[in-house]
């Protein structure tokens, strides 16, 4: 019997599933796949666990966030190493791009695992018919997710729905329409049998499938595979999920702060997430947080160089600054309401900015050995007092004078005119203060889909259908939830404000950093326009918040982006392996 060993771009990895009474979806690794093992109860469940395990590799190390968030209107070049995605650098974003190559291989590796589960389920003896149906339904949802990632990123891609257990070069690109049809078929098939609630946190459910169907139809509606009823279907599935949310144990959190509260990653708003724990055998957690597929590095990727601020040392609470994504001015100002005409009012009505961005750092290092010449900057510094504040507005000379005259001494003040690549507010949605060491990766589950997005999908689909009152009402649910006490009315919008740019702005305010923005801009035809409009040009040196220090700012994204960048490059190794049957996307080296 043929065995598939895990080498190079091996197509199959099975992880044996834990017993059903565990609190979370857990896996123990296997290094060799014997296809007939899938025809046993243990093998089938192990195969499904393997499909789940691939989500870590596809989303949680820096490749996932970079691939979906860099090169958008929300984020510009960070201070850390890059793969060309953030500024459309043709020397890196080409047919040999490492991130595109790795993710392509990851998606297909676990698609093949899903194919095996689905194909072999009918031969298994010893499991009840409902149990088998549930396993197949989960595998189909996951296979649909992997293909959805592929078709959004690369366009036409190979479509294989049967298990591959021997090397082959017989692959070519299928049409976008074919791939979307397969995705929709899988999700509709899953709805017939999938459970309404998860047996374990991390497992996909009917709520996941409904959300995906809404999102897939919304996305397909502007693709080359579009169907005339896509917007109607998107509205239908989103509405069903919203209406029946309580039936699935789902609902919006009352406070946006609770959505990403540590320990609430499996909360009622979450529709789909990626599970982690502290076992380095399969999560890839390391002491230095670098390398190793399957780590959750998301808590590091947005973080600026707080550890260069006077009197602030790198710490577990503040995390490791990887600096792959720096916030654009557009992102930071998107939470300011038009009615907030006084800068002191900015971001006081919409609470999401103050809950989801870090703008304040406290002194944790003092005395003669204080971090970053802290004793010279402020010899009066006291542990726990303010070390730096990024104000989000310009401050007056009188305000600065009061800060300088404080009994505990001055602190660093950052303002929009001094924000730089290393020193500006950053997202804290994925922070993990419970790690064992400063540079250790996170073991928090990573949220991929949540119910707030379902409301925004429903709003967008209904807007395109001309149901403006319904679209307005769906958006206002999300906006009222974000309102400061007593200010819900100020957060509400009218139908006259509805257009795709407003919806994209609202998606930024609600979903920034959640691995959806590049896809959003592509499907709405706004990628090139918004990158050119909102990403500032690269500046080699400008004043920073730290007195006397300068830093870079901006990126070359607006200068470099081209219309063909709405697709990622096909990996050259896949073209070579199929002797050219798989072809390159336009604009990239052929």
N, C-alpha and C positions, 0 to 999 in steps of 0.2 A: 504494500500500500504506500502511495506517495505521501511524503511528508513535506511540509512547507517550513523552511527555516527562516528565521528573521534576519535577513541580510539586505542591505541597501533599501530598495523600495518594496520590500516584501509586502504582499497583499493581505496577509492575515496575521493577527495576533489575538490569541484567546486568553482571557483572564477568568479564572474560575470564580464563580459567584459564591458569596457567603450564604449562609442559611437565611431563610426568610424572616427570622425573628430578630435580625440585627436592626439597629435604629437607623442606619443609613445604608445606601447602596455601596457595597464594599467589594473589592476584588483582590485576588491574589494572583500574581503573574505566572503565566506559562510561557515557555520559550519556543515550543514546537506545536504545530497544529496538525493533527491527523484528521483529515476530513470526515472519516466515518465516526469520529467522536461526536460530531454534531448530530448524529442520528441516535444519540442516547439522551436521557433526561438531563444528566449532569452536563453533557456536552452542549446541549442546546442552551441551557441557562448560562453556561460559561461563555458561549458565543455571544449572547445578548450583553452580558457584562463587558465583554470586549468592545462591543460597539459603543457602549456608554463611555468606556475608558478613553476612547479616541477624542471625546469632547475636550479633554484636558489639553491634549496636544494641539488641537485646532483653535483654542480660544485663549488659554490662560498664560502662556508665556508671552514674551513681547511681540512675537510675530502676529498673533491674533489682533491685538489692539492696534499695532502699527498698520496692519493691512486694512482695517476697517475705519480707522480714525485719522491717520496721518493724511496730509494732502487735501484737507477739507477747509471749510471756513471756520471751524471751531478750534483747530490746532495748527500750529506752525512748527518750524524746526526747533527741536529741543537741543540741549547742550550735549546730549549723549550721542554715541555712534548711531548711524542710520543706514538704511538700505535703499535710499533714493526715493522712498515713497512720499516723504514729507515735502520735497521740493521738485519732484518730477525730473530728477537728475538722470539724464539719458545714459550717463556712464555707469549707473547702478540699476536704474529701473529699465531693464532690458530682458532679453531672452535668457540670461543667466542670473536673474534676480534670485537671491537666496530665499527670501520670504515666500515669493510666489512658488518657487520650486518645492519648498518644504510643505507648504499648505496643500498644494496639488496632490503630492504623494500621500499626505495624511488623510485627506478627504477620501481618496480612492482606496486606501488601505482599509478604512473602516466601512466604506460602502461594501467592500467585498465580504467583510465579516457579516454585515447585515444580510447580504445576498445568501450567505451560507445558512444563517438562522432561518430565513424565510423558506429556502429551498429544502432544507432537511427536516423542517418541523413536521411535515406530513408522514415521515417515516418513523417518528419517535413513538415508542411504546412505553407506557408507565406514567404518562401524564394525562390528566383529564382533558377533555375537549376544550372547556373554558380556559384552562391554564395554557394550553397550546395557542389558542386564539389570542390570548392576552400577550404572550411572548411575541407572536408574529406582528400584532398590532403595534407594539412598542418598537420593534425592529423597523417597521415601515415608516413610522414617524421619524425615527432617527435617520434612516436612509434618505427620506425626503429632506431633512435638514441639511445633510451633507451635500446633496445635489443642489439645493437652493443656494448654498454658499458658492458652489462652483459656477452655476449658471449666471449668478449676479456678477461674479468677478471676471469670468473668462468668456461669457457668451456661449457659443456653440461648444459643447464638450462631449467626449465619449459617454455613451449611455449603456451601461452594462447592468443587467438585472439578474444575472445568473452567477453562481459561484465559480471563480477561477482558481483552479487548483494545480495549474501547470503554467510555466512561462509561455507567453504568447506576444506576438507583435501585431496581431490582427485587431487593431483599434483605430478608429477614425472619429472625427467629430460629428456628432448628431446635431440637428438643428435645435435652436433655443426652444422652438415650439414643442419638439418631441420631449425635451427634458422637462419642460413645465408640465406637459401632459402626464408624464410619469410621476412627477411630484404630487400633482393634484389627485391622481389615481391612488397613490399610496396613502395620502391623508384621508381621502374619502373611505378607502377600505378600512383604515384604522378606526374610524368613527363607529363602525358596526360592532366592534368587539372591545375597544379599549375601556379601561376602568375610569369611572368618574373621579375617583380620588386615588392617590398614590399609596401603594402598599409600603413603600419606603420613600423618604425624601430623596429627590433626585430623579425619580422615575417620571416619564412623560405620561400624561393623562388625556382625557377628552378635552380638557381646557387647553392643554398645549396644542393639540391638533386643531381645535377651532381657531385659536389665535394664529397658528401658522397658515391655515387656509385663508384667513382674512388678509394676512400679510403677503402671501404668495399671489393671490388674485390682484391685490393692489399693485404689486410690483410687475406682474405679467402685463397689466393693462397698458403699460407704456413700452413694452418690449416688442421685439419682432415676432413673438409668439402670441400676441394679444388676442383676446376673444371679446366679442361684443358684450358679454355679460359679466366681465371681470369686476367692474366697480359694483354692480349689483350683488355679486357673490361676496365681495369683500365686506360690503355693508351688512349682508345677511349673516355671515359667520361671526363678525364682530358683535352685532346686535344680539345674537343668540348667546354668546359667551357673557356679555354684560348683563343680559336679562337673567340668565340662569347661574350667575357667578356663585351665589350662596349654595346652590346645589352641589357645586364642586369644591366647596370650602374656600372660595376665593372672594376677594373684595379689596377695595382700596384702603390702604392705611389712612388713618385720620390725619396723621402728621407726616409730611415728607421726610422729616428727620428719622422716622422709624423705618422707612423703606430700606435704608442701608445701615441700620443699626447693627453692630456686631452681635451675632447670635440670632438675628432675625432673617437670615438668608433663605430660610425655608418658610417665610411668613406668608400670610394670606394673599398678598399682592403678587407673589412670585408664581409664574406659570411654567418656567423652565430654568433650571440652573445646572451647574457643573459641580459635582461633589468633590470635596477634598478632605483629607484628615492628616494627622501628623506622622503617618507611616511613610518613610522615605522610599520604601520598596517600590511603591507604585505611584506616589505623587511627585517624586523627583525633588522633594524639599532638600535644600542643601544649606550649609552654613554661610555660603557667600552669595546665594541667590542668583548665581550666574550660570547659564548653560543648563543642560538637562531638560529634555522634553517633558512636558506635563507639569512643570512647576506653575504655581499661580503667582506670577510676578506683577499682576495688575496693580498691586498696592505701591509699586515702585515707579511706574512708568510716567506718571504725571508730575512727580515730585521735583520741585526746584531745589536750589542749593541753599536751603535753610541752614545747613551745617557750615556755611561760610559767614553767617551773621555773627557779629560780636556777642559773646557770652552765650552762644547756642552751640552745643556739641551734638554730633549725631547720636540718636537715641532710638530705642525700640518704639517709643510712642510716636516719634516723628518719622521714622522709617528710613529706608535707603533711597537716596535720590538718584534714580536712573536718568531722568530728564529726557525721555524720548518724545514727549509731547508738551509743548508750551501753549498756554491759552492765548488765543487771539483777542484783540480788542473787541471784536464783534461778540465773542462769547461772553466776555466780562461785562459788557454794557447791555447785553440782551435782557437783563433782568430789571432794567430801568423803565418805568412806565412813562408814557408821554406826559402824564399829569404831574410827574415828579420834576418840576421845573427848577427847584432849588437843589443844588448838589447834596446838601445835607439830608434831603429826602430820598436820595437815590437808594433803590433796593430795600426800602423799608416796607413796601406793600407786598411784593413778591418775596416770600421768605426762603425760596429755594437757594438763592445765592449764598446767604449767610449760613445755611445748613449744609450745603454740599461743597463749599469751597473753604480752603484754609487761608486765613488772612492774618492770623495772630500767632506769634511764637513767644514762649516764656523763657526766661533766663534759667538755664540749667548748669551753668559753669561760671564760677566767679574766682576772684583772687588772683594771685600772681601767675597762675597757670591757666587763666580763663581762656576759653576757646576764641580763636580768631582775634587776638589782641584786645580782648574784651576789657581788660583792666585799663588799657589806654583810652578806649572809647568811652567807658563808663566805669570808673573805679568804685562807684557807689552801688553797683548792681546787686540786687538781692534775688536769691533763688525764688522762682515762682512769680516774679514780677515781669512786666512786659519787656521783651527784648526787641521785638520788631512788630510793626503793624503796617499792613498794606491797606491804605485808607480807601481806595476805590474812587478817590476824587483828589483834586488839588487842595492843599491846605494853605492857610494864610500865614504870613510872617508872625502874627500874634499867636497863632496856634503853635507854631514851631517854637517860639520863645517860651511858651508855657511848658511844653514838653522838655525843653532843655533845662528848665528851672525846677523840675520835679525833685522832691527830697531824695528819691532813689536814683536820681540821675536820668539822663536822656535815653531814648531808645531809637532804633532805626525806623524811619517812616518812608514807606513806599507810596508813590502816587502814580497815576497813569503816565505822566511825562517821564518818570524814571523807571517804569517797569522795563525789564530786559529779559533775555532768554532764561537766565538763571534765577532772576528775582522778580516774581510776579505771583499772584494768587493761583492756586491749583486745586484740582478736584480732590476731595477726600472720601468719595463714595466707597472706595475699596480699601481704606486704611485698615490695618490689622495691628492693634496695640497689644495683642496677646502672644505674639511670636516669642520664641525662646531666646533669640539673639537679634541684634540690630539688623544684620544683613540677611537674615533667614527669610525665605519666601513665605507667602501667606498660606494658611490652611483653611481660609474662609471659602465656603462655596461661592462660586461666581454666578451672579444673576445674568441670564441672557434675555429672557422675555418676562414682562410683567404687565399687569392689567391696565396700568395707566396708558401704555402704548396702545392697547386695544381700543380705548376711547379715542385716541388720536387717529387711529386707522379708520374707525367708524366715522369720525368727523370728516376726514379727507375724502373717503369714498362717497359719503352723502353730499359733500360739496360738489363733486363732479357730477353726481346724479341730479343736481339742482334742488336737493332737499336742504335748503340753507338753514331753516330753523332747527332741524335735527342736528346738523353739523355744528351750529353754534352751541346747542345745548350740551353736546358731548364734550366740546372743548371747555366749556364753562365748568363742567364737573371737575376737570383736572385743575383748572385755574383757581377755582374757589378753594380747593383743598390746599393750595399753596399760599393762600392769603394770610396776611397778618391778622390777629384778632380784631374783629370789627371792620375789616376792610374787604370783605368778600365782594361787595357790590362794585368796588373800584377795579376788581380783577375781571369782572365779566366783560365780554365783548358783544358787539352787535353783528348782525349778518352783513352789514356794510363793510366790516373789517375783514371779512373772509376772502382770502385768496391763497394761492399756494405758497407765496413768500411768508405770509403770516403763519401758516401751518408749519412751514419749515422752521421759522423762528420759535414756535411753541415746542416743536420737537427738540430743538436745541436746549431750550430752558428745562425741559423735563428729562431728556434722554442723553445729554452730552456725556461722552466718554463710554457709552454702553455698546460700542461696536456695531453701530448702525448708520453713522453719518455719511460715510462715503457711498454706501448703497443708496441712502436717501437722496443724495444729490444727483447720483447717476439716474435713478429711476424717474426723477422729476425733471431731468434735462437741465439742471441748474449747476452742475459741477464747475464747468469752466467759468461761467458768469460769476458765481459766488466766490470762487478762489481769487479771481482777478479783482473783485470788489472789496473783499474783506481781509485778505492776507497781506500785511504790510511788507514792503520791500526790505530785503536784507540790508542791515546797517552793521558795519564791522565794529563800530565803537560808539557808545552813547553813555551818558551818566546813568549810574545805577542808584538804587536806594542807599547803598553804603557810601557815606561821604568820601569823596576822592577816588572811588572805584568806578571803572567803566566795564561795559560788557557788550556783547552782540545783541541784535534784535532782528526779528522778522525772518523771512526766507525768500528764496528765489522761485517759489511756487507760482506766483502770478506771472512771472517772466517766462517760465519754462512750460507751463501747462499747454497742452494741445488738445483738439477735439478727440483724437484717438485715445486719449487717456481715460475714457469712460470704460475701457476694458483693460485688464491687467495682461502682461505678456505671458504667452504660453511657454512653459519651461523648455529650453532647448533639448534637454535630455529626453523629454517625451517625444519630441519631433524625431530625434535621432533613433530612439528605440523602436519606433514604428516605421522607420525608413521613409519618413516624410508623409505618411498617411495622416498623421495629425499635423495640421498646418498652423502657421503663426498668425496672430491677430494683426490687422493693419497698423502701420506706423512703427512697429518694432522691427529690429533686424531680422531679415528672413533667412 
